[in-house]
């Protein structure tokens, strides 16, 4: 993994987290958590893709298809967890 590929992948993950925040809204704490967990899900998805040899949208060393799926799945889980905690208050 090259440094430019890491930065570009992190930029795409930040964009995914920001779009999710734009759709669902929230405060500054929520956007920071969406971007952080988007990065985590993105790189987990990329790692799973390389270990399972699944290539959906491969661009250089980063598989953006599986990485975006991993990011969206983790963000959906985080949104579900935050929705559950909002109802309890």
Jmol script that loads the backbone (N, CA, C; Angstrom):
load data "model"
ATOM      1  N   UNK A   1       0.848  -1.171   0.000  1.00  0.00           N
ATOM      2  CA  UNK A   1       0.000   0.000   0.000  1.00  0.00           C
ATOM      3  C   UNK A   1       0.898   1.240   0.000  1.00  0.00           C
ATOM      4  N   UNK A   2       0.682   2.066  -0.984  1.00  0.00           N
ATOM      5  CA  UNK A   2       1.459   3.298  -1.059  1.00  0.00           C
ATOM      6  C   UNK A   2       0.782   4.396  -0.245  1.00  0.00           C
ATOM      7  N   UNK A   3       1.536   5.404   0.105  1.00  0.00           N
ATOM      8  CA  UNK A   3       1.006   6.515   0.889  1.00  0.00           C
ATOM      9  C   UNK A   3      -0.076   7.291   0.118  1.00  0.00           C
ATOM     10  N   UNK A   4       0.108   7.570  -1.180  1.00  0.00           N
ATOM     11  CA  UNK A   4      -0.971   8.243  -1.904  1.00  0.00           C
ATOM     12  C   UNK A   4      -2.258   7.416  -1.979  1.00  0.00           C
ATOM     13  N   UNK A   5      -2.139   6.089  -2.101  1.00  0.00           N
ATOM     14  CA  UNK A   5      -3.323   5.232  -2.126  1.00  0.00           C
ATOM     15  C   UNK A   5      -4.028   5.266  -0.778  1.00  0.00           C
ATOM     16  N   UNK A   6      -3.260   5.297   0.306  1.00  0.00           N
ATOM     17  CA  UNK A   6      -3.848   5.385   1.634  1.00  0.00           C
ATOM     18  C   UNK A   6      -4.585   6.712   1.812  1.00  0.00           C
ATOM     19  N   UNK A   7      -3.966   7.815   1.386  1.00  0.00           N
ATOM     20  CA  UNK A   7      -4.620   9.123   1.504  1.00  0.00           C
ATOM     21  C   UNK A   7      -5.869   9.207   0.640  1.00  0.00           C
ATOM     22  N   UNK A   8      -5.806   8.693  -0.586  1.00  0.00           N
ATOM     23  CA  UNK A   8      -6.974   8.736  -1.462  1.00  0.00           C
ATOM     24  C   UNK A   8      -8.089   7.851  -0.917  1.00  0.00           C
ATOM     25  N   UNK A   9      -7.757   6.690  -0.397  1.00  0.00           N
ATOM     26  CA  UNK A   9      -8.767   5.819   0.213  1.00  0.00           C
ATOM     27  C   UNK A   9      -9.397   6.453   1.436  1.00  0.00           C
ATOM     28  N   UNK A  10      -8.582   7.119   2.248  1.00  0.00           N
ATOM     29  CA  UNK A  10      -9.119   7.810   3.424  1.00  0.00           C
ATOM     30  C   UNK A  10     -10.005   8.980   3.022  1.00  0.00           C
ATOM     31  N   UNK A  11      -9.667   9.642   1.924  1.00  0.00           N
ATOM     32  CA  UNK A  11     -10.501  10.725   1.408  1.00  0.00           C
ATOM     33  C   UNK A  11     -11.856  10.194   0.950  1.00  0.00           C
ATOM     34  N   UNK A  12     -11.860   9.078   0.261  1.00  0.00           N
ATOM     35  CA  UNK A  12     -13.117   8.467  -0.184  1.00  0.00           C
ATOM     36  C   UNK A  12     -13.938   8.016   1.022  1.00  0.00           C
ATOM     37  N   UNK A  13     -13.286   7.443   2.036  1.00  0.00           N
ATOM     38  CA  UNK A  13     -13.992   7.029   3.246  1.00  0.00           C
ATOM     39  C   UNK A  13     -14.580   8.234   3.971  1.00  0.00           C
ATOM     40  N   UNK A  14     -13.848   9.341   4.002  1.00  0.00           N
ATOM     41  CA  UNK A  14     -14.376  10.564   4.618  1.00  0.00           C
ATOM     42  C   UNK A  14     -15.590  11.076   3.855  1.00  0.00           C
ATOM     43  N   UNK A  15     -15.546  10.974   2.545  1.00  0.00           N
ATOM     44  CA  UNK A  15     -16.677  11.391   1.722  1.00  0.00           C
ATOM     45  C   UNK A  15     -17.905  10.532   2.009  1.00  0.00           C
ATOM     46  N   UNK A  16     -17.715   9.242   2.165  1.00  0.00           N
ATOM     47  CA  UNK A  16     -18.834   8.344   2.486  1.00  0.00           C
ATOM     48  C   UNK A  16     -19.421   8.701   3.847  1.00  0.00           C
ATOM     49  N   UNK A  17     -18.574   8.918   4.844  1.00  0.00           N
ATOM     50  CA  UNK A  17     -19.052   9.298   6.169  1.00  0.00           C
ATOM     51  C   UNK A  17     -19.778  10.634   6.156  1.00  0.00           C
ATOM     52  N   UNK A  18     -19.273  11.580   5.369  1.00  0.00           N
ATOM     53  CA  UNK A  18     -19.919  12.894   5.285  1.00  0.00           C
ATOM     54  C   UNK A  18     -21.274  12.813   4.585  1.00  0.00           C
ATOM     55  N   UNK A  19     -21.385  11.985   3.574  1.00  0.00           N
ATOM     56  CA  UNK A  19     -22.669  11.816   2.881  1.00  0.00           C
ATOM     57  C   UNK A  19     -23.692  11.173   3.806  1.00  0.00           C
ATOM     58  N   UNK A  20     -23.271  10.184   4.586  1.00  0.00           N
ATOM     59  CA  UNK A  20     -24.185   9.561   5.545  1.00  0.00           C
ATOM     60  C   UNK A  20     -24.639  10.590   6.573  1.00  0.00           C
ATOM     61  N   UNK A  21     -23.729  11.446   7.018  1.00  0.00           N
ATOM     62  CA  UNK A  21     -24.109  12.491   7.963  1.00  0.00           C
ATOM     63  C   UNK A  21     -25.058  13.493   7.320  1.00  0.00           C
ATOM     64  N   UNK A  22     -24.841  13.799   6.061  1.00  0.00           N
ATOM     65  CA  UNK A  22     -25.718  14.718   5.343  1.00  0.00           C
ATOM     66  C   UNK A  22     -27.126  14.139   5.226  1.00  0.00           C
ATOM     67  N   UNK A  23     -27.224  12.840   5.019  1.00  0.00           N
ATOM     68  CA  UNK A  23     -28.531  12.197   4.878  1.00  0.00           C
ATOM     69  C   UNK A  23     -29.250  12.103   6.216  1.00  0.00           C
ATOM     70  N   UNK A  24     -28.548  11.648   7.261  1.00  0.00           N
ATOM     71  CA  UNK A  24     -29.198  11.366   8.539  1.00  0.00           C
ATOM     72  C   UNK A  24     -29.077  12.491   9.559  1.00  0.00           C
ATOM     73  N   UNK A  25     -28.185  13.426   9.337  1.00  0.00           N
ATOM     74  CA  UNK A  25     -28.058  14.579  10.236  1.00  0.00           C
ATOM     75  C   UNK A  25     -27.391  14.241  11.552  1.00  0.00           C
ATOM     76  N   UNK A  26     -27.328  15.248  12.400  1.00  0.00           N
ATOM     77  CA  UNK A  26     -26.723  15.065  13.710  1.00  0.00           C
ATOM     78  C   UNK A  26     -25.817  16.225  14.072  1.00  0.00           C
ATOM     79  N   UNK A  27     -25.170  16.087  15.206  1.00  0.00           N
ATOM     80  CA  UNK A  27     -24.295  17.146  15.695  1.00  0.00           C
ATOM     81  C   UNK A  27     -22.845  16.871  15.294  1.00  0.00           C
ATOM     82  N   UNK A  28     -21.931  17.675  15.823  1.00  0.00           N
ATOM     83  CA  UNK A  28     -20.512  17.559  15.467  1.00  0.00           C
ATOM     84  C   UNK A  28     -19.920  16.245  15.968  1.00  0.00           C
ATOM     85  N   UNK A  29     -20.391  15.769  17.115  1.00  0.00           N
ATOM     86  CA  UNK A  29     -19.906  14.490  17.648  1.00  0.00           C
ATOM     87  C   UNK A  29     -20.280  13.343  16.712  1.00  0.00           C
ATOM     88  N   UNK A  30     -21.447  13.423  16.138  1.00  0.00           N
ATOM     89  CA  UNK A  30     -21.906  12.359  15.247  1.00  0.00           C
ATOM     90  C   UNK A  30     -21.134  12.354  13.931  1.00  0.00           C
ATOM     91  N   UNK A  31     -20.824  13.525  13.362  1.00  0.00           N
ATOM     92  CA  UNK A  31     -20.068  13.541  12.102  1.00  0.00           C
ATOM     93  C   UNK A  31     -18.649  13.026  12.312  1.00  0.00           C
ATOM     94  N   UNK A  32     -18.052  13.349  13.452  1.00  0.00           N
ATOM     95  CA  UNK A  32     -16.707  12.844  13.737  1.00  0.00           C
ATOM     96  C   UNK A  32     -16.737  11.316  13.875  1.00  0.00           C
ATOM     97  N   UNK A  33     -17.751  10.796  14.546  1.00  0.00           N
ATOM     98  CA  UNK A  33     -17.845   9.336  14.688  1.00  0.00           C
ATOM     99  C   UNK A  33     -18.158   8.667  13.347  1.00  0.00           C
ATOM    100  N   UNK A  34     -19.003   9.297  12.515  1.00  0.00           N
ATOM    101  CA  UNK A  34     -19.284   8.725  11.194  1.00  0.00           C
ATOM    102  C   UNK A  34     -18.029   8.666  10.333  1.00  0.00           C
ATOM    103  N   UNK A  35     -17.231   9.727  10.357  1.00  0.00           N
ATOM    104  CA  UNK A  35     -16.011   9.728   9.545  1.00  0.00           C
ATOM    105  C   UNK A  35     -15.008   8.719  10.085  1.00  0.00           C
ATOM    106  N   UNK A  36     -14.855   8.646  11.404  1.00  0.00           N
ATOM    107  CA  UNK A  36     -13.917   7.681  11.986  1.00  0.00           C
ATOM    108  C   UNK A  36     -14.325   6.243  11.652  1.00  0.00           C
ATOM    109  N   UNK A  37     -15.592   5.911  11.875  1.00  0.00           N
ATOM    110  CA  UNK A  37     -16.018   4.539  11.609  1.00  0.00           C
ATOM    111  C   UNK A  37     -16.102   4.243  10.115  1.00  0.00           C
ATOM    112  N   UNK A  38     -16.254   5.264   9.304  1.00  0.00           N
ATOM    113  CA  UNK A  38     -16.182   5.064   7.866  1.00  0.00           C
ATOM    114  C   UNK A  38     -14.768   4.663   7.455  1.00  0.00           C
ATOM    115  N   UNK A  39     -13.751   5.315   8.048  1.00  0.00           N
ATOM    116  CA  UNK A  39     -12.359   4.923   7.794  1.00  0.00           C
ATOM    117  C   UNK A  39     -12.122   3.489   8.224  1.00  0.00           C
ATOM    118  N   UNK A  40     -12.583   3.142   9.424  1.00  0.00           N
ATOM    119  CA  UNK A  40     -12.372   1.786   9.942  1.00  0.00           C
ATOM    120  C   UNK A  40     -13.035   0.754   9.030  1.00  0.00           C
ATOM    121  N   UNK A  41     -14.291   0.981   8.671  1.00  0.00           N
ATOM    122  CA  UNK A  41     -14.998   0.046   7.797  1.00  0.00           C
ATOM    123  C   UNK A  41     -14.389  -0.031   6.416  1.00  0.00           C
ATOM    124  N   UNK A  42     -13.909   1.096   5.908  1.00  0.00           N
ATOM    125  CA  UNK A  42     -13.291   1.135   4.588  1.00  0.00           C
ATOM    126  C   UNK A  42     -12.055   0.249   4.546  1.00  0.00           C
ATOM    127  N   UNK A  43     -11.179   0.415   5.530  1.00  0.00           N
ATOM    128  CA  UNK A  43      -9.935  -0.355   5.503  1.00  0.00           C
ATOM    129  C   UNK A  43     -10.150  -1.811   5.900  1.00  0.00           C
ATOM    130  N   UNK A  44     -11.157  -2.094   6.718  1.00  0.00           N
ATOM    131  CA  UNK A  44     -11.508  -3.493   6.992  1.00  0.00           C
ATOM    132  C   UNK A  44     -12.033  -4.143   5.720  1.00  0.00           C
ATOM    133  N   UNK A  45     -12.899  -3.438   4.991  1.00  0.00           N
ATOM    134  CA  UNK A  45     -13.414  -3.963   3.730  1.00  0.00           C
ATOM    135  C   UNK A  45     -12.318  -4.196   2.717  1.00  0.00           C
ATOM    136  N   UNK A  46     -11.345  -3.306   2.655  1.00  0.00           N
ATOM    137  CA  UNK A  46     -10.225  -3.480   1.735  1.00  0.00           C
ATOM    138  C   UNK A  46      -9.373  -4.685   2.133  1.00  0.00           C
ATOM    139  N   UNK A  47      -9.153  -4.866   3.433  1.00  0.00           N
ATOM    140  CA  UNK A  47      -8.364  -5.999   3.911  1.00  0.00           C
ATOM    141  C   UNK A  47      -9.073  -7.325   3.643  1.00  0.00           C
ATOM    142  N   UNK A  48     -10.367  -7.365   3.898  1.00  0.00           N
ATOM    143  CA  UNK A  48     -11.144  -8.584   3.621  1.00  0.00           C
ATOM    144  C   UNK A  48     -11.109  -8.898   2.127  1.00  0.00           C
ATOM    145  N   UNK A  49     -11.209  -7.869   1.308  1.00  0.00           N
ATOM    146  CA  UNK A  49     -11.151  -8.056  -0.137  1.00  0.00           C
ATOM    147  C   UNK A  49      -9.827  -8.670  -0.579  1.00  0.00           C
ATOM    148  N   UNK A  50      -8.738  -8.198  -0.014  1.00  0.00           N
ATOM    149  CA  UNK A  50      -7.441  -8.737  -0.420  1.00  0.00           C
ATOM    150  C   UNK A  50      -7.222 -10.152   0.097  1.00  0.00           C
ATOM    151  N   UNK A  51      -7.763 -10.475   1.271  1.00  0.00           N
ATOM    152  CA  UNK A  51      -7.598 -11.826   1.794  1.00  0.00           C
ATOM    153  C   UNK A  51      -8.486 -12.844   1.077  1.00  0.00           C
ATOM    154  N   UNK A  52      -9.660 -12.428   0.651  1.00  0.00           N
ATOM    155  CA  UNK A  52     -10.580 -13.342  -0.027  1.00  0.00           C
ATOM    156  C   UNK A  52     -10.465 -13.288  -1.550  1.00  0.00           C
ATOM    157  N   UNK A  53      -9.583 -12.445  -2.060  1.00  0.00           N
ATOM    158  CA  UNK A  53      -9.387 -12.258  -3.502  1.00  0.00           C
ATOM    159  C   UNK A  53     -10.686 -11.892  -4.227  1.00  0.00           C
ATOM    160  N   UNK A  54     -11.447 -10.998  -3.613  1.00  0.00           N
ATOM    161  CA  UNK A  54     -12.661 -10.473  -4.240  1.00  0.00           C
ATOM    162  C   UNK A  54     -12.333  -9.076  -4.738  1.00  0.00           C
ATOM    163  N   UNK A  55     -12.557  -8.845  -6.025  1.00  0.00           N
ATOM    164  CA  UNK A  55     -12.243  -7.542  -6.588  1.00  0.00           C
ATOM    165  C   UNK A  55     -13.470  -7.005  -7.302  1.00  0.00           C
ATOM    166  N   UNK A  56     -14.035  -5.950  -6.759  1.00  0.00           N
ATOM    167  CA  UNK A  56     -15.219  -5.352  -7.367  1.00  0.00           C
ATOM    168  C   UNK A  56     -14.846  -4.109  -8.164  1.00  0.00           C
ATOM    169  N   UNK A  57     -14.165  -3.186  -7.550  1.00  0.00           N
ATOM    170  CA  UNK A  57     -13.764  -1.950  -8.210  1.00  0.00           C
ATOM    171  C   UNK A  57     -12.323  -1.660  -7.810  1.00  0.00           C
ATOM    172  N   UNK A  58     -11.418  -2.408  -8.383  1.00  0.00           N
ATOM    173  CA  UNK A  58     -10.006  -2.315  -8.023  1.00  0.00           C
ATOM    174  C   UNK A  58      -9.363  -1.145  -8.759  1.00  0.00           C
ATOM    175  N   UNK A  59      -8.724  -0.283  -7.995  1.00  0.00           N
ATOM    176  CA  UNK A  59      -7.980   0.843  -8.568  1.00  0.00           C
ATOM    177  C   UNK A  59      -6.646   0.908  -7.844  1.00  0.00           C
ATOM    178  N   UNK A  60      -5.625   0.406  -8.483  1.00  0.00           N
ATOM    179  CA  UNK A  60      -4.316   0.317  -7.835  1.00  0.00           C
ATOM    180  C   UNK A  60      -4.370  -0.712  -6.720  1.00  0.00           C
ATOM    181  N   UNK A  61      -3.819  -0.402  -5.567  1.00  0.00           N
ATOM    182  CA  UNK A  61      -3.822  -1.371  -4.468  1.00  0.00           C
ATOM    183  C   UNK A  61      -5.103  -1.358  -3.633  1.00  0.00           C
ATOM    184  N   UNK A  62      -6.039  -0.473  -3.951  1.00  0.00           N
ATOM    185  CA  UNK A  62      -7.246  -0.333  -3.139  1.00  0.00           C
ATOM    186  C   UNK A  62      -8.449  -0.858  -3.921  1.00  0.00           C
ATOM    187  N   UNK A  63      -9.223  -1.734  -3.289  1.00  0.00           N
ATOM    188  CA  UNK A  63     -10.470  -2.232  -3.870  1.00  0.00           C
ATOM    189  C   UNK A  63     -11.610  -1.366  -3.343  1.00  0.00           C
ATOM    190  N   UNK A  64     -12.000  -0.381  -4.129  1.00  0.00           N
ATOM    191  CA  UNK A  64     -12.985   0.586  -3.667  1.00  0.00           C
ATOM    192  C   UNK A  64     -14.380  -0.005  -3.547  1.00  0.00           C
ATOM    193  N   UNK A  65     -14.688  -1.037  -4.290  1.00  0.00           N
ATOM    194  CA  UNK A  65     -16.009  -1.652  -4.197  1.00  0.00           C
ATOM    195  C   UNK A  65     -16.240  -2.312  -2.846  1.00  0.00           C
ATOM    196  N   UNK A  66     -15.379  -3.238  -2.481  1.00  0.00           N
ATOM    197  CA  UNK A  66     -15.519  -3.924  -1.198  1.00  0.00           C
ATOM    198  C   UNK A  66     -15.262  -2.985  -0.026  1.00  0.00           C
ATOM    199  N   UNK A  67     -14.356  -2.029  -0.209  1.00  0.00           N
ATOM    200  CA  UNK A  67     -14.072  -1.078   0.863  1.00  0.00           C
ATOM    201  C   UNK A  67     -15.284  -0.194   1.135  1.00  0.00           C
ATOM    202  N   UNK A  68     -15.962   0.240   0.085  1.00  0.00           N
ATOM    203  CA  UNK A  68     -17.165   1.060   0.269  1.00  0.00           C
ATOM    204  C   UNK A  68     -18.289   0.242   0.897  1.00  0.00           C
ATOM    205  N   UNK A  69     -18.397  -1.019   0.526  1.00  0.00           N
ATOM    206  CA  UNK A  69     -19.406  -1.893   1.143  1.00  0.00           C
ATOM    207  C   UNK A  69     -19.099  -2.059   2.631  1.00  0.00           C
ATOM    208  N   UNK A  70     -17.831  -2.288   2.974  1.00  0.00           N
ATOM    209  CA  UNK A  70     -17.443  -2.415   4.378  1.00  0.00           C
ATOM    210  C   UNK A  70     -17.722  -1.146   5.156  1.00  0.00           C
ATOM    211  N   UNK A  71     -17.440  -0.004   4.543  1.00  0.00           N
ATOM    212  CA  UNK A  71     -17.701   1.274   5.193  1.00  0.00           C
ATOM    213  C   UNK A  71     -19.193   1.472   5.434  1.00  0.00           C
ATOM    214  N   UNK A  72     -20.006   1.196   4.429  1.00  0.00           N
ATOM    215  CA  UNK A  72     -21.458   1.375   4.569  1.00  0.00           C
ATOM    216  C   UNK A  72     -22.056   0.404   5.583  1.00  0.00           C
ATOM    217  N   UNK A  73     -21.559  -0.824   5.612  1.00  0.00           N
ATOM    218  CA  UNK A  73     -22.072  -1.789   6.590  1.00  0.00           C
ATOM    219  C   UNK A  73     -21.743  -1.360   8.013  1.00  0.00           C
ATOM    220  N   UNK A  74     -20.518  -0.923   8.243  1.00  0.00           N
ATOM    221  CA  UNK A  74     -20.149  -0.481   9.586  1.00  0.00           C
ATOM    222  C   UNK A  74     -20.903   0.788   9.968  1.00  0.00           C
ATOM    223  N   UNK A  75     -21.104   1.694   9.024  1.00  0.00           N
ATOM    224  CA  UNK A  75     -21.861   2.907   9.324  1.00  0.00           C
ATOM    225  C   UNK A  75     -23.321   2.597   9.616  1.00  0.00           C
ATOM    226  N   UNK A  76     -23.884   1.615   8.923  1.00  0.00           N
ATOM    227  CA  UNK A  76     -25.262   1.215   9.219  1.00  0.00           C
ATOM    228  C   UNK A  76     -25.360   0.641  10.633  1.00  0.00           C
ATOM    229  N   UNK A  77     -24.364  -0.138  11.030  1.00  0.00           N
ATOM    230  CA  UNK A  77     -24.347  -0.694  12.377  1.00  0.00           C
ATOM    231  C   UNK A  77     -24.188   0.406  13.422  1.00  0.00           C
ATOM    232  N   UNK A  78     -23.315   1.362  13.172  1.00  0.00           N
ATOM    233  CA  UNK A  78     -23.113   2.477  14.100  1.00  0.00           C
ATOM    234  C   UNK A  78     -24.368   3.336  14.178  1.00  0.00           C
ATOM    235  N   UNK A  79     -25.027   3.572  13.061  1.00  0.00           N
ATOM    236  CA  UNK A  79     -26.267   4.344  13.068  1.00  0.00           C
ATOM    237  C   UNK A  79     -27.333   3.613  13.888  1.00  0.00           C
ATOM    238  N   UNK A  80     -27.404   2.298  13.730  1.00  0.00           N
ATOM    239  CA  UNK A  80     -28.378   1.503  14.480  1.00  0.00           C
ATOM    240  C   UNK A  80     -28.083   1.590  15.982  1.00  0.00           C
ATOM    241  N   UNK A  81     -26.810   1.501  16.352  1.00  0.00           N
ATOM    242  CA  UNK A  81     -26.446   1.619  17.762  1.00  0.00           C
ATOM    243  C   UNK A  81     -26.764   3.006  18.312  1.00  0.00           C
ATOM    244  N   UNK A  82     -26.474   4.041  17.553  1.00  0.00           N
ATOM    245  CA  UNK A  82     -26.747   5.396  18.033  1.00  0.00           C
ATOM    246  C   UNK A  82     -28.248   5.668  18.072  1.00  0.00           C
ATOM    247  N   UNK A  83     -29.000   5.065  17.178  1.00  0.00           N
ATOM    248  CA  UNK A  83     -30.460   5.222  17.183  1.00  0.00           C
ATOM    249  C   UNK A  83     -31.051   4.566  18.416  1.00  0.00           C
ATOM    250  N   UNK A  84     -30.515   3.417  18.792  1.00  0.00           N
ATOM    251  CA  UNK A  84     -30.991   2.724  19.988  1.00  0.00           C
ATOM    252  C   UNK A  84     -30.688   3.538  21.241  1.00  0.00           C
ATOM    253  N   UNK A  85     -29.509   4.158  21.304  1.00  0.00           N
ATOM    254  CA  UNK A  85     -29.154   4.937  22.493  1.00  0.00           C
ATOM    255  C   UNK A  85     -29.940   6.246  22.550  1.00  0.00           C
ATOM    256  N   UNK A  86     -30.339   6.801  21.411  1.00  0.00           N
ATOM    257  CA  UNK A  86     -31.145   8.023  21.397  1.00  0.00           C
ATOM    258  C   UNK A  86     -32.556   7.775  21.924  1.00  0.00           C
ATOM    259  N   UNK A  87     -33.095   6.589  21.698  1.00  0.00           N
ATOM    260  CA  UNK A  87     -34.438   6.265  22.149  1.00  0.00           C
ATOM    261  C   UNK A  87     -34.502   6.103  23.675  1.00  0.00           C
ATOM    262  N   UNK A  88     -33.415   5.675  24.286  1.00  0.00           N
ATOM    263  CA  UNK A  88     -33.394   5.433  25.722  1.00  0.00           C
ATOM    264  C   UNK A  88     -33.362   6.728  26.520  1.00  0.00           C
ATOM    265  N   UNK A  89     -32.904   7.812  25.948  1.00  0.00           N
ATOM    266  CA  UNK A  89     -32.789   9.081  26.671  1.00  0.00           C
ATOM    267  C   UNK A  89     -34.100   9.780  26.832  1.00  0.00           C
TER     268      UNK A  89
END
end "model"
wireframe off; spacefill off
backbone 0.3
color backbone group
